[in-house]
């Protein structure tokens, strides 16, 4: 399952993600992973979840992000939840790249039974039609 939360900067996406990470870490029977862009979550994510800064691994673009996610899932079968903050920014603000990443993520999440929660800074009206099925409530 893949859920996407969009909104302009300052609308509470990251706060919602932090709350979701806390809940998942508390209830999960596996490993919770959170990928961020920059180190803004260091003081907000407890050590019950694995926090990874995409900048530390020079992840740029949807293909690189997808490859990184697949690598994490391949080397650790115990991952049950995956959170990615600022995924559109990691994709270089390229909407086509981001859309392709989301579809590939949905496919691998279904195969590995990992729940994914993604945030992206953008107006909901600007979301391509193909991504609307992922919108979180």
C-alpha positions in Angstrom: 0.0 0.0 0.0 1.3 3.5 -0.9 -0.2 6.6 0.6 0.7 10.1 -0.6 0.3 13.3 1.4 0.6 16.5 -0.6 0.3 20.2 0.3 2.3 23.4 0.1 5.1 24.2 2.4 3.9 24.7 6.0 0.7 22.7 5.7 1.7 20.0 8.2 2.8 17.2 6.0 6.1 16.5 7.9 4.3 16.7 11.3 1.8 14.1 10.0 4.6 11.9 8.8 6.3 12.2 12.2 3.1 11.1 13.9 2.7 8.2 11.5 6.3 7.1 12.1 5.8 7.1 15.9 2.6 5.1 15.6 4.2 2.6 13.2 7.3 2.2 15.4 5.1 1.6 18.4 2.9 -1.0 16.7 5.1 -2.6 14.1 6.2 -6.2 14.3 9.1 -5.3 11.9 11.4 -2.5 11.0 10.2 1.0 10.3 12.4 3.1 7.9 12.1 6.8 7.2 14.0 8.5 4.3 14.3 12.2 4.5 16.0 14.9 2.4 18.4 16.8 4.7 18.6 16.3 8.4 15.5 18.1 9.6 14.0 15.0 11.3 17.0 14.0 13.4 15.5 15.4 16.6 11.9 14.3 15.9 12.2 10.6 14.9 12.9 8.3 17.8 15.5 5.6 17.4 12.8 2.9 17.1 12.7 3.9 13.4 15.7 3.8 11.1 16.2 7.4 9.8 18.2 7.8 6.5 19.2 11.1 5.0 19.0 10.8 1.2 21.6 13.5 0.9 24.2 11.3 2.7 23.9 8.8 -0.2 23.7 11.4 -3.0 20.3 10.2 -4.0 19.0 12.4 -6.8 16.1 11.6 -9.1 13.3 9.0 -9.1 15.4 6.2 -10.5 18.0 6.6 -7.8 15.4 6.8 -5.1 13.7 3.7 -6.4 17.0 1.9 -6.5 17.8 2.9 -3.0 14.4 1.7 -1.7 14.8 -1.6 -3.5 18.2 -2.0 -2.0 16.9 -1.4 1.5 14.1 -3.8 1.0 16.3 -6.5 -0.6 18.8 -6.4 2.3 16.3 -6.4 5.0 13.1 -8.5 4.7 11.9 -7.3 8.1 10.9 -3.8 6.9 7.2 -3.4 7.3 6.8 0.4 6.9 8.6 2.9 4.8 8.2 6.6 5.0 9.7 9.1 2.6 9.6 12.9 3.4 10.0 15.4 0.5 10.0 12.7 -2.2 9.3 15.2 -5.0 12.3 17.2 -3.8 14.5 14.1 -4.0 13.2 13.6 -7.5 14.5 17.0 -8.4 11.1 18.6 -8.6 10.6 16.6 -11.8 6.9 15.6 -11.9 7.3 13.0 -14.6 10.2 11.4 -12.6 8.2 11.5 -9.4 5.1 10.0 -11.0 7.2 7.1 -12.5 8.8 6.6 -9.0 5.4 6.4 -7.3 4.1 3.8 -9.7 7.2 1.6 -9.3 7.1 2.1 -5.6 3.5 0.9 -5.6 4.5 -2.2 -7.5 7.4 -3.1 -5.2 5.4 -2.3 -2.1 2.7 -4.8 -3.2 5.3 -7.5 -3.9 7.1 -7.0 -0.5 3.9 -6.2 1.5 5.5 -3.0 2.8 3.3 0.0 3.7 4.6 3.3 2.3 3.7 6.8 3.3 5.1 9.6 1.1 5.1 13.4 1.4 5.5 15.9 -1.4 5.4 19.7 -1.4 2.9 20.7 -4.0 -0.6 22.0 -4.4 -3.1 19.1 -4.5 -4.5 20.7 -7.7 -1.2 20.2 -9.5 -1.1 16.4 -8.8 -1.2 14.4 -12.0 -4.4 12.3 -12.5 -2.3 9.1 -12.3 -1.2 9.9 -8.8 -4.6 10.8 -7.3 -5.3 7.2 -6.4 -2.4 7.3 -3.8 -3.8 10.4 -1.9 -4.0 9.9 1.8 -7.1 11.1 3.6 
